[in-house]
Every structure is written in structure tokens, then in C-alpha cells.
């Protein structure tokens, strides 16, 4: 059994969101995500389902073309192949548990790297 204490894993990065991997197998990846105000996971569309469980703070989860407002207690599921991203509101931190199945490939995360490098929530050029 793998068990993590979400509060003990907490780490923030001034430059970009912090993803602390809690578990990984060939079938699933579990990450504790910590976002400073305004930080984000850029929009990308890997061939994996993702479940996002918001623990604290507020923000948006992009689900296709829809930006869904999220707050503590919300659980959002985005199916494989659908564009998704997570962004903390500008006025506070956001913490969420993210479960992807199966884990995205390195190539599928290229839009994430590109968006972080350019500071773009949606590196595909769509409006925020």
C-alpha cells in the first residue's frame, strides 16, 4: 500500500506549479498539485483520463472549451483526448489531487513544457 500525507508533501515553487508524485504505475499516476496564485498546468490533451480533486483554494479547470470554476470539495473528471488544464485564481493558492490513467507519455506533456516556458495557460493559442 502507498499512503501519503497531503499536507506533509506540500511544496511550492515561485516559478511554476509544484507536482509531487505520490504514486506511479503503468496504469495510473497520482500527483499532489500545489499552485501559487495564478500558476497553472497548461492546456494539453493526452490520451489519459484525469480526475482532479480540489482540496483547497479556487481556480478553473479547462474541460474541452469550457472553463469550470472549482473550489474545495469539487471533483472534475476529463476524459482522454479532451483538452484540459488547471489554473489557480490570482488571489490565492490552489491545492489538488490529480489522478491520471494511464500516465501521459513524455511526448504528450510537450505542450505542458511549452506553455510553462512561454507562460501561457493555453499554448495552443486559444483564449484563456
LINCOR-V978092 format. One line per field, one symbol per residue. psi: psi as a letter, one per 40 degrees, with the letter a starting at -180 (. if undefined). A space follows every 10 residues. Layout:
psi: ???
//
This chain:
psi: hhhihdddeh hihddiihhh hdihaedihh hhhhhiheii hihigifiih hhhhdiaiai hhgbehhhhi iheihhhhii ehhiihhiie eiihhihhhi hiiiiddeed dddddddefh dgeeeii.
//
